[in-house]
Amino acid sequence: MSETPNTTSTVFTPRVFSGIQPSGGLTLGNYLGAIKRFVSMQEAAFETIYCMVDLHAITVWQDPKELVHNTRELAAGFIASGISPEKSILINQSQVPEHAQLGWIFNCVARMGWMQRMTQFKDKAGKNAQNASLGLFGYPALMAADILVYHATHVPVGEDQKQHLELTRDIAAKFNHDYETNFFPMTEPVIEGAATRVMSLRDGSKKMSKSDPSDASRINMTDTADTIAKKIRKAKTDPDGLPSEAKGLELRPEARNLINIYAALSDQSVNQVLTEYGGAQFGTFKPALADLAVAKLSPISDEMARLMNEPAEIDKILARGAQQAREITVPILKKAYDIVGMIRA
Ligand code: AQP
């Protein structure tokens, strides 16, 4: 992997950053849209930093005990899915204070108009925006800081985060312009694979989400084999059989979602899956999908359960990760402070 030029004068080390909120249990959407990509990028020529973004999680209410549990469980999910603490830096965001410190600077760079266009805020705040936290509104500026405090060049994410990554580039560009510098890179989003947007099992127009009130809408990484099979059996579909080409799924969001999940879990393209299942009814396809999902997810959930028996080990990994992370973030924040004009000893 060659270094990424920002402008004619600055090159940046290929470095990956991404995070997930410990705001509930991990879903199949998080796994296919994010974690599976994290693992493959760890094997490529990047430095990789992966984060439990606990400061983001509290933009909506989190019970403190559950937040601790969910942060450890998310770390266990990362490790059980193949992220190695020896190859990647694993952290929880609040243990690396430079994220929040740079986040403040970016609050002062980002414009109100930019933030008001963010669709995720509109979706999450819903009709009650006046009652949403200021943190939820400012979330994308902190997310930009999470990425740029490492000078990360690549960020693997699901499709829903595309707009926030565009904002990250806007913030970097405005900072660089205002302070006449090339300090921050133009980070590239990495949105790849057959399942960049896994949809709810109950409604093909809604994203699968850990905070959806309906547990039947999602597959949790901690679900038992029986629960996974039951949820897939009950997943909403239509009465038709499966088409033999991807084009035939265009107006069938629920069918498309199940095929995408199968393709992503089996590392095949949608057309490869349809070559095998074209013409089949859901009565045949759903049990095959359930078997595949159980085969892929059960070893991960078993390993998560094993790791969760040793919470002190997880805490140790996160503490070591924070130390490693700060070797990168402290100098970058110091330099950002110098650029902005903050006196420091
Ligand atoms: N359904 C999805 N399909 C593909 N990718 C997804 N991601 C989330 N849902 C899907 C990706 O997972 C990463 C982490 O997301 P997050 O937990 O930080 O926030 P989120 O996108 O808001 O995820 P949830 O599950 O919907 O959380 P809640 O319910 O707490 O808001 C991101 O890369 C995201 O793209």
Boltz pocket constraint, residues with backbone or C-beta under 6 A from the ligand:
constraints:
  - pocket:
      binder: B
      contacts: [[A, 19], [A, 20], [A, 21], [A, 22], [A, 23], [A, 24], [A, 27], [A, 29], [A, 30], [A, 31], [A, 32], [A, 33], [A, 34], [A, 156], [A, 157], [A, 158], [A, 159], [A, 160], [A, 161], [A, 195], [A, 196], [A, 197], [A, 198], [A, 199], [A, 207], [A, 208], [A, 209], [A, 210], [A, 211], [A, 212]]
      max_distance: 6.0
